Amino acid sequence: MEQQEFEPAAKLDTGQRIGVGLLIAISVLLVVVSVVQFRANIFGYGRRIKSNDLASVDPATRAKNELEALKKTDTDTDGLSDYDELTVYHSSPYMRDTDSDGAFDGDEVRRGTSPTCPEGKDCLLNTVAADAQTSLTATSTSSVAPLGTTSQAQVNTQNQQNQQMMTIVQIREALIANGVPKDQIDAMSDADLLKLVAEAQKEQESGGQTEQKPE
C-alpha cells in the first residue's frame, strides 16, 4: 500500500501576512475600546448622580455641611480641627506651626499659649502700637487727641474687625477648598457666613455639654 504524501499548505505571502496581522490588531483594539467605554458609562453614571444630588442642595445648606465636616478634619495634622483653627484660634488650618516658633498649634493651645503669637513676644502690644501709629499718620495734627486720651475701645474695635475679616476670608477659602463651588460661596454675604459659623459653633458647644453630663 502506497503512503500518501501530504503537501504542506501553501505559505502566506507578505501581503496576506500583513492583512492577518491587521485583522488581529483591529479585533484587539475593538475589545479594548468596548471595555473602556463600558467602564466609562458605569462610573460616569455615578458621577452624574452625585453631581445632580449636590446641585439640588442650596448654598447655605452646603456651606453648613462643610462647616460640620471641618470639625472632623485636621488638614495640617497639628492636633486642632480646621474648624477650631478658623473660628476659635484664628490660626492656619494648612500650617502646623502658624507663628513659626517651633511648636505645633495644637501643642501651644494645650500649653495655654497662642498659636498665632511666637513665644516670648507680646503680639497684642505690637498690634495696638501699629494701629495707633497708622491712626496718627492718617489724621491731621489738628484733630488728633493727646496720646494719653486715645480711646482704647476704638483700637480694640478696629482690631476685632480686622480679625473678623481675616476669619471670613479663611472660611471662604476653606469651604472652596472642600468642594463648595466658588460662585455659591461668593453669592453668600459675610453676615450669612458668620451666621452659619455661629450656628455650627452653638451646635458643637451643645454637643460637648451633652457628652459631659453624667449618665
C-alpha positions as CSV (number, residue, x, y, z in Angstrom):
1,M,0.0,0.0,0.0
2,E,1.5,3.2,-1.0
3,Q,1.8,6.0,1.5
4,Q,0.1,9.2,0.7
5,E,2.3,12.2,0.6
6,F,0.8,15.4,2.1
7,E,1.8,18.6,0.5
8,P,2.5,21.4,3.0
9,A,0.0,24.2,2.9
10,A,1.0,27.0,0.8
11,K,2.8,29.7,2.7
12,L,1.2,33.1,3.1
13,D,2.8,35.7,1.1
14,T,3.8,39.1,2.6
15,G,0.5,40.8,1.7
16,Q,-1.6,38.1,3.3
17,R,0.5,38.1,6.5
18,I,0.0,41.9,6.8
19,G,-3.7,41.5,6.3
20,V,-4.0,38.8,9.0
21,G,-1.9,40.9,11.4
22,L,-4.1,44.0,10.8
23,L,-7.2,41.9,11.4
24,I,-5.9,40.7,14.7
25,A,-4.9,44.2,15.8
26,I,-8.3,45.6,14.9
27,S,-10.0,42.9,16.8
28,V,-7.9,43.5,20.0
29,L,-8.5,47.3,19.6
30,L,-12.3,46.8,19.4
31,V,-12.3,44.7,22.6
32,V,-10.2,47.3,24.5
33,V,-12.4,50.2,23.3
34,S,-15.5,48.3,24.3
35,V,-14.2,47.6,27.8
36,V,-13.1,51.2,28.3
37,Q,-16.5,52.5,27.1
38,F,-18.3,50.1,29.4
39,R,-16.3,51.4,32.4
40,A,-16.8,55.0,31.4
41,N,-20.6,54.5,31.2
42,I,-20.7,52.9,34.7
43,F,-18.6,55.5,36.5
44,G,-19.9,58.4,34.5
45,Y,-23.4,57.5,35.6
46,G,-22.4,57.5,39.2
47,R,-20.7,60.9,38.8
48,R,-23.8,62.4,37.2
49,I,-26.0,61.1,40.0
50,K,-23.6,62.7,42.6
51,S,-23.5,66.0,40.7
52,N,-27.3,66.2,40.5
53,D,-27.6,65.5,44.2
54,L,-25.1,68.3,45.0
55,A,-26.8,70.7,42.7
56,S,-30.1,70.1,44.5
57,V,-28.7,71.4,47.8
58,D,-28.9,75.1,48.4
59,P,-25.6,77.0,49.0
60,A,-26.4,77.7,52.7
61,T,-27.1,74.1,53.4
62,R,-23.9,73.0,51.6
63,A,-21.8,75.6,53.5
64,K,-23.3,74.4,56.8
65,N,-22.5,70.8,55.9
66,E,-18.9,71.8,55.0
67,L,-18.5,73.6,58.3
68,E,-19.7,70.4,60.1
69,A,-17.1,68.5,58.0
70,L,-14.4,70.9,59.1
71,K,-15.0,69.9,62.7
72,K,-13.8,66.4,61.8
73,T,-10.9,67.5,59.6
74,D,-7.3,68.3,60.6
75,T,-5.6,69.1,57.3
76,D,-2.2,70.0,58.8
77,T,-2.3,67.3,61.5
78,D,-1.4,69.8,64.2
79,G,-3.9,68.5,66.7
80,L,-6.6,71.2,66.1
81,S,-9.6,70.7,63.8
82,D,-9.8,73.0,60.8
83,Y,-13.0,74.4,62.3
84,D,-11.3,75.4,65.6
85,E,-8.4,76.9,63.7
86,L,-10.6,79.1,61.6
87,T,-13.2,80.1,64.1
88,V,-11.6,79.9,67.6
89,Y,-7.9,80.3,67.4
90,H,-7.6,82.1,64.0
91,S,-4.6,80.1,63.0
92,S,-3.9,78.5,59.7
93,P,-5.5,75.1,59.0
94,Y,-2.8,74.4,56.4
95,M,0.3,75.1,58.6
96,R,1.2,73.0,61.7
97,D,3.1,75.9,63.2
98,T,1.2,79.1,62.2
99,D,3.5,81.5,64.1
100,S,6.7,79.6,63.1
101,D,8.0,79.5,66.7
102,G,8.9,75.8,66.5
103,A,5.8,74.4,68.3
104,F,2.7,72.9,66.7
105,D,-0.5,74.9,67.0
106,G,-2.2,72.1,69.0
107,D,0.7,71.9,71.5
108,E,0.6,75.6,72.0
109,V,-3.2,75.6,72.8
110,R,-2.7,72.7,75.2
111,R,0.0,74.7,77.0
112,G,-2.2,77.8,77.2
113,T,-0.3,79.9,74.7
114,S,-1.4,81.4,71.4
115,P,-0.7,79.5,68.2
116,T,-0.6,82.9,66.3
117,C,1.9,84.6,68.5
118,P,5.6,83.5,68.7
119,E,6.7,82.5,72.1
120,G,8.3,85.4,74.0
121,K,6.6,88.2,72.0
122,D,3.7,90.4,73.1
123,C,1.6,90.4,69.9
124,L,-1.2,92.4,71.4
125,L,1.0,95.3,72.3
126,N,2.6,95.2,68.8
127,T,-0.8,95.3,67.1
128,V,-2.1,98.2,69.3
129,A,1.1,100.2,68.6
130,A,0.9,99.6,64.9
131,D,-2.8,100.6,64.8
132,A,-2.0,103.7,66.9
133,Q,0.8,104.7,64.5
134,T,-1.4,104.2,61.5
135,S,-4.1,106.4,63.0
136,L,-1.7,109.2,63.9
137,T,-0.2,109.2,60.4
138,A,-3.6,109.2,58.6
139,T,-5.1,112.0,60.8
140,S,-4.2,115.7,60.7
141,T,-2.4,117.0,63.8
142,S,-5.2,119.5,64.4
143,S,-7.8,116.7,65.0
144,V,-5.5,114.2,66.9
145,A,-6.2,113.9,70.6
146,P,-3.3,113.6,73.0
147,L,-1.8,110.1,73.1
148,G,-3.0,109.7,76.7
149,T,-6.6,110.2,75.8
150,T,-6.7,107.9,72.8
151,S,-9.8,105.7,73.1
152,Q,-8.7,102.1,73.7
153,A,-12.2,101.0,72.8
154,Q,-11.7,102.3,69.3
155,V,-8.4,100.4,68.9
156,N,-10.0,97.2,70.2
157,T,-12.9,97.6,67.9
158,Q,-10.7,98.0,64.9
159,N,-8.6,95.0,65.9
160,Q,-11.7,92.9,66.3
161,Q,-13.0,94.0,62.8
162,N,-9.6,93.2,61.2
163,Q,-9.6,89.8,62.9
164,Q,-13.1,89.0,61.9
165,M,-12.5,90.0,58.2
166,M,-9.4,87.7,58.2
167,T,-11.5,84.9,59.6
168,I,-14.3,85.3,56.9
169,V,-11.6,85.1,54.2
170,Q,-10.2,82.0,55.7
171,I,-13.7,80.4,56.0
172,R,-14.5,81.2,52.3
173,E,-11.1,79.7,51.3
174,A,-11.7,76.6,53.4
175,L,-15.2,76.0,52.0
176,I,-14.0,76.3,48.4
177,A,-11.1,74.0,49.1
178,N,-13.5,71.4,50.5
179,G,-15.6,71.4,47.3
180,V,-18.2,74.1,47.6
181,P,-18.5,75.9,44.3
182,K,-16.8,79.3,44.4
183,D,-19.7,81.1,42.8
184,Q,-22.1,79.8,45.5
185,I,-19.7,81.0,48.2
186,D,-19.2,84.4,46.5
187,A,-23.0,84.7,46.4
188,M,-23.2,84.5,50.2
189,S,-22.8,87.6,52.3
190,D,-20.3,87.8,55.2
191,A,-23.3,88.0,57.5
192,D,-24.7,84.8,56.2
193,L,-21.3,83.0,56.6
194,L,-20.9,84.3,60.1
195,K,-24.4,83.2,61.0
196,L,-23.6,79.7,59.7
197,V,-20.4,79.6,61.8
198,A,-22.3,80.8,64.9
199,E,-24.9,78.1,64.4
200,A,-22.3,75.4,63.9
201,Q,-20.4,76.6,66.9
202,K,-23.6,76.6,69.0
203,E,-24.3,73.0,67.9
204,Q,-20.8,72.0,68.8
205,E,-21.0,73.5,72.2
206,S,-24.4,71.9,72.8
207,G,-23.0,68.5,71.8
208,G,-20.0,69.0,74.1
209,Q,-22.2,69.8,77.1
210,T,-24.4,66.8,76.4
211,E,-21.4,64.5,76.4
212,Q,-20.2,65.9,79.7
213,K,-23.5,65.2,81.5
214,P,-23.2,62.2,83.9
215,E,-25.1,59.1,83.0
